[in-house]
Amino acid sequence: MNDQRNGRYARIHEQLRDLIEGKSPSLQAAMSTICAVLHAKMPHHFWTGFYFVAEHDELHVGPYQGPVACQVLRETGACLEAVKTRLPIVVPDVEAFPGHIACDPRSKSEIVLPILRDGVPVAVLDIDSNRLDQFSEADIAPLQEILDLLAPML
């Protein structure tokens, strides 16, 4: 990851910390704020949002920014894979990911981070880009630091 992106993540974390810590009245409010700031400040983000874990191997859309989302994700795709493995997933080319769910055909690459409560997945942060290869393993740690701001509300 380049220094410019690292610096941007650091500034975003600081801004979100100031907006969320002791101020967000709920998990959804904090998630909405995270989506708005990440989406506005990261030019390669095409879709930035959360999905909540539901019953029957489903995820239901939560707060997001960008084009209309799939309301329900079932059985397959990067988001459900992150829930099943409890690990972040970087997808350089969504067309090459087995079982990819195309909510918007303009999405070309993706990163998904699970959100865990006591080791159990409760949601995921899903970020898509309309360009190939826009995310790497280097994005995981700074995004996780941002997600850690949600811990008191989980």
Residue pairs with C-beta under 8 A, 6 or more apart in sequence:
1 136
1 138
1 139
5 138
5 139
6 142
8 41
8 42
9 139
9 142
9 143
9 145
9 146
10 142
11 41
12 37
12 38
12 41
12 42
12 146
13 142
13 145
13 146
13 149
15 37
16 33
16 34
16 37
16 146
16 149
17 149
19 33
19 37
20 30
20 33
20 34
20 149
20 150
21 149
24 30
24 33
24 153
26 153
27 150
27 153
27 154
28 62
28 63
30 149
30 150
30 153
31 50
31 62
31 63
31 123
31 150
32 63
34 63
34 125
34 146
34 147
34 149
34 150
35 48
35 49
35 50
35 63
35 64
35 65
36 65
38 45
38 48
38 65
38 127
38 146
39 45
39 48
39 65
39 66
40 65
42 48
42 127
44 129
44 131
44 134
45 65
45 66
45 127
45 128
45 129
46 66
46 67
46 104
46 106
46 107
46 128
46 129
46 130
47 64
47 65
47 66
47 67
47 69
47 103
47 104
47 107
47 126
47 127
47 128
48 64
48 65
48 66
48 126
48 127
48 128
49 61
49 62
49 63
49 64
49 65
49 66
49 69
49 125
49 126
49 127
50 61
50 62
50 63
50 64
50 115
50 123
50 124
50 125
50 126
51 59
51 60
51 61
51 62
51 73
51 79
51 123
51 124
51 126
52 59
52 60
52 61
52 62
52 122
52 123
53 59
53 83
53 121
53 122
53 123
53 124
54 60
54 72
56 74
57 74
57 75
57 80
58 72
58 73
58 74
59 72
59 73
59 79
59 80
59 83
59 124
60 71
60 72
61 69
61 70
61 71
61 72
62 123
66 128
67 104
67 106
68 103
68 104
69 103
69 104
70 101
70 103
73 79
73 80
73 101
74 80
75 99
76 98
76 99
76 100
76 101
77 97
77 99
77 100
77 101
78 89
78 91
78 94
78 97
78 100
78 110
78 112
78 126
79 101
79 112
79 124
79 126
81 89
81 99
81 112
82 88
82 89
82 112
82 113
82 114
82 121
82 124
83 114
83 121
83 124
85 114
86 114
86 116
86 119
86 121
87 114
88 111
88 112
88 113
88 114
88 140
88 143
88 144
89 110
89 111
89 112
90 110
90 111
90 135
90 136
90 137
90 139
90 140
91 97
91 100
91 109
91 110
91 111
91 112
91 135
92 109
92 132
92 133
92 135
93 108
93 109
93 132
93 133
94 100
94 102
94 107
94 108
94 109
94 110
94 128
95 108
97 110
104 128
106 130
107 128
107 129
107 130
108 128
108 129
108 130
108 131
108 132
108 134
109 128
109 129
109 131
109 132
109 133
109 134
109 135
110 126
110 127
110 128
110 129
110 135
111 126
111 127
111 135
111 139
111 140
111 143
112 124
112 125
112 126
112 127
113 124
113 125
113 140
113 143
113 144
113 147
114 121
114 123
114 124
115 121
115 122
115 123
115 124
115 125
115 147
115 150
115 154
116 122
117 154
122 154
125 143
125 147
127 135
127 143
129 135
